[in-house]
């Protein structure tokens, strides 16, 4: 609930002990999908991404990347995907961006994302993050995918 979010946010902000961070992240990893889809839990995941970044939240990021299409099409979890995009847009790790683009556009069902109001917004935001090379690669992959179907 809202009170629980406040407590967890205070814990995240005030905790520099790596042991406790790992314990919290281990719990989050096990229950990540449920927390991301929760009307309150999604705020906790967003706060972890903001405060601890990609390095500490790697397990959470892996869950987001593996489930990015389904998470993008839901009200609360799409906010987490958007926050994830904000965090990685400032990072130099192009491998995470490339994997995100692949999972959204190549592995995912783009037509379902386009038709979904939350998914459409996520796709639009992803396209804004792409450089010209990314756009060319995705375009070629989508054309090949279309030819196969």
C-alpha positions as CSV (number, residue, x, y, z in Angstrom):
1,X,0.0,0.0,0.0
2,X,1.0,3.7,0.0
3,X,2.5,3.5,3.5
4,X,4.6,0.5,2.5
5,X,6.0,2.4,-0.5
6,X,7.1,5.2,1.7
7,X,8.9,2.8,4.1
8,X,10.7,1.0,1.3
9,X,11.7,4.3,-0.4
10,X,13.2,5.5,2.9
11,X,15.1,2.2,3.2
12,X,16.4,2.6,-0.3
13,X,17.4,6.2,0.2
14,X,19.1,5.7,3.5
15,X,20.8,2.4,3.0
16,X,24.4,2.2,1.9
17,X,25.0,-1.3,3.3
18,X,25.5,-3.6,0.4
19,X,24.4,-6.7,2.4
20,X,20.9,-5.2,2.9
21,X,20.7,-4.0,-0.6
22,X,21.5,-7.5,-1.9
23,X,18.8,-9.0,0.5
24,X,16.2,-6.5,-0.8
25,X,17.1,-7.1,-4.4
26,X,17.1,-10.9,-3.9
27,X,13.5,-10.6,-2.6
28,X,12.6,-8.2,-5.4
29,X,14.0,-10.6,-8.0
30,X,11.8,-13.5,-6.8
31,X,8.7,-11.3,-6.8
32,X,9.6,-8.9,-9.5
33,X,6.8,-9.4,-12.0
34,X,4.2,-9.2,-9.2
35,X,5.8,-6.0,-7.8
36,X,6.2,-4.3,-11.2
37,X,2.5,-5.0,-12.0
38,X,1.3,-3.7,-8.6
39,X,-0.3,-0.3,-8.4
40,X,2.1,0.6,-5.5
41,X,5.0,-1.8,-6.0
42,X,5.8,-0.3,-9.4
43,X,6.8,2.9,-7.6
44,X,9.3,0.9,-5.5
45,X,10.9,-0.6,-8.7
46,X,11.1,2.8,-10.3
47,X,12.7,4.2,-7.2
48,X,15.3,1.4,-7.2
49,X,16.2,2.1,-10.8
50,X,16.5,5.8,-10.1
51,X,18.6,5.5,-6.9
52,X,20.7,2.5,-7.5
53,X,21.0,2.4,-11.3
54,X,21.8,-0.4,-13.7
55,X,24.7,-1.8,-11.8
56,X,22.8,-2.8,-8.6
57,X,19.5,-3.4,-10.3
58,X,20.8,-5.9,-12.9
59,X,18.5,-8.7,-11.8
60,X,15.5,-6.5,-12.0
61,X,16.6,-5.2,-15.4
62,X,16.9,-8.8,-16.6
63,X,13.3,-9.5,-15.6
64,X,12.2,-6.3,-17.4
65,X,14.1,-7.2,-20.5
66,X,12.8,-10.8,-20.6
67,X,9.1,-9.6,-20.2
68,X,9.3,-6.2,-21.8
69,X,6.4,-6.7,-24.3
70,X,3.9,-8.0,-21.7
71,X,5.0,-5.4,-19.2
72,X,4.7,-2.6,-21.8
73,X,1.0,-3.3,-22.3
74,X,-0.1,-2.9,-18.7
75,X,-1.0,0.3,-16.9
76,X,1.4,0.1,-13.9
77,X,4.2,-2.0,-15.4
78,X,4.4,0.2,-18.5
79,X,5.5,3.0,-16.1
80,X,8.4,0.8,-14.9
81,X,9.4,0.1,-18.5
82,X,9.4,3.8,-19.3
83,X,11.6,4.5,-16.2
84,X,13.9,1.7,-17.3
85,X,14.2,3.5,-20.7
86,X,15.0,6.8,-18.9
87,X,17.7,5.1,-16.9
88,X,19.4,3.3,-19.8
89,X,19.1,6.4,-22.0
90,X,21.7,8.1,-19.9
91,X,24.0,5.0,-19.7
92,X,26.7,4.1,-22.1
93,X,25.9,0.4,-22.2
94,X,24.6,-0.1,-25.7
95,X,24.2,-3.8,-25.2
96,X,21.2,-3.3,-22.9
97,X,19.7,-0.8,-25.4
98,X,20.2,-3.2,-28.3
99,X,18.6,-6.1,-26.3
100,X,15.7,-3.9,-25.4
101,X,15.1,-2.9,-29.0
102,X,15.4,-6.5,-30.2
103,X,13.0,-7.7,-27.5
104,X,10.4,-5.0,-28.3
105,X,10.6,-4.9,-32.1
106,X,12.0,-8.3,-33.3
107,X,10.9,-10.9,-30.7
108,X,7.8,-9.0,-29.6
109,X,4.5,-8.6,-31.3
110,X,4.8,-5.1,-32.6
111,X,1.3,-4.9,-33.9
112,X,-0.1,-5.8,-30.5
113,X,2.1,-3.1,-28.9
114,X,0.9,-0.5,-31.5
115,X,-2.8,-1.3,-30.8
116,X,-2.3,-1.1,-27.0
117,X,-2.4,2.4,-25.5
118,X,0.4,1.7,-23.1
119,X,2.4,-0.4,-25.5
120,X,2.2,2.3,-28.2
121,X,3.6,4.9,-25.8
122,X,6.5,2.6,-24.9
123,X,7.3,2.0,-28.6
124,X,7.2,5.7,-29.3
125,X,9.6,6.3,-26.4
126,X,11.9,3.5,-27.6
127,X,12.1,4.9,-31.1
128,X,13.1,8.3,-29.7
129,X,16.0,6.6,-27.9
130,X,17.3,4.9,-31.1
131,X,20.1,6.3,-33.2
132,X,20.1,6.0,-37.0
133,X,22.0,2.7,-36.9
134,X,19.5,1.1,-34.5
135,X,16.6,2.3,-36.7
136,X,18.2,0.8,-39.8
137,X,18.8,-2.5,-38.1
138,X,15.3,-2.8,-36.7
139,X,13.8,-1.8,-40.0
140,X,15.8,-4.5,-41.9
141,X,14.9,-7.1,-39.2
142,X,11.2,-6.2,-39.4
143,X,11.2,-6.5,-43.2
144,X,12.9,-9.9,-43.0
145,X,10.3,-10.9,-40.4
146,X,7.5,-9.7,-42.7
147,X,8.9,-11.8,-45.6
148,X,9.1,-14.9,-43.5
149,X,5.4,-14.5,-42.5
